[in-house]
Amino acid sequence: MEGIIYLLQQFWSMVTPFGISDVIDIAIMSFIIYKFIMFMRRTNSGAVAKGILLFLAALLVSTYFQLNTISYLLLQVVDWGVIALVVLFQPEIRRFLEKMGRTTLGNVFNNQEERNELDSAITQTVEAYTSLSKSKTGALMVFERKNMLDDAIKTGTALDCTVNAELLKNIFWNKAPLHDGAVIVRGGRIVGAGCMLPMSGNVNLSRELGMRHRAGIGASEQTDAVVAIVSEETGSISVAVGGMLKRHLAPETLERLLRNELMPEPVQDDSAAKFKLGSLLRFVKGDKQDGKEDS
């Protein structure tokens, strides 16, 4: 009994100094760690982060076993490593600071504004794709989600404008200088045009698929982006998500698919989840009526 009382006294002595400042301190650190993890997941920096962790593990092991030469070399690398990391992650650091600078108490309104912009972008895209499909004008659009596509944007022309149907038709006009590449959309705004995408490595793809479709599938394999494609040969509309290509879509089906992928409604409870599942089943059934089966 005395042991239990002693343990309770020790616990109380640790809890008693715990004040509001400690709660704020822990909350801030938790937020920073969470943002750091999400930052690593949203960018292509995960492999670099793993390399850094392995390097630190090697440093700890060499220090523990008193491998003096290796420890000395690794410590020298650490001295210059901070500068190297700043250079290596310069785009990510700049983007993070810009985002922090735009952060205000009105983020709720900003998020709603971005959602409205994305809603308009989907409407304008469907309108443009309907026209491009009829004229058999090839088109390739990538809607960015969590994975950033900065590397692809660098291969094309950086832009910052709203998505407009007439603008898209001009970009993809077969005599326009940017018509061969992809248009990249971030948060409802066009951020790049004429961009090159990685080709799919899937050897089982149909031979009917051209370079535009293979690039769209490749982008959806390597990122979580949603890619919308218009075939230059047939004018058919396709969408690639997660390496899977859904072909021969009607404009109405394209709009439903883009909204389901880019603007999903939050599920509040089990009944809402069942309703969403039922809508998805009706959506799949509707696709079979709208166009041909996937190939």
Secondary structure, 3 states (H helix, E strand, C coil): CHHHHHHHHHHHHHHCCCCHHHHHHHHHHHHHHHHHHHHHHHCCCHHHHHHHHHHHHHHHHHHHCCCHHHHHHHHHHHHHHHHHHHHHCHHHHHHHHHHHHHCCCCHHHHHHHHHHHHHHHHHHHHHHHHHHHHHCCCEEEEECCCCCCHHHHHCCEEEEEECCHHHHHHHCCCCCCCCCCEEEEECCEEEEEEECCCCCCCCCCCCCCCHHHHHHHHHHHHCCCEEEEECCCCCCEEEEECCEEEEEECHHHHHHHHHHHHCCCCCCCHHHHHHHHHHHHHHHHHHHHHCCCCC
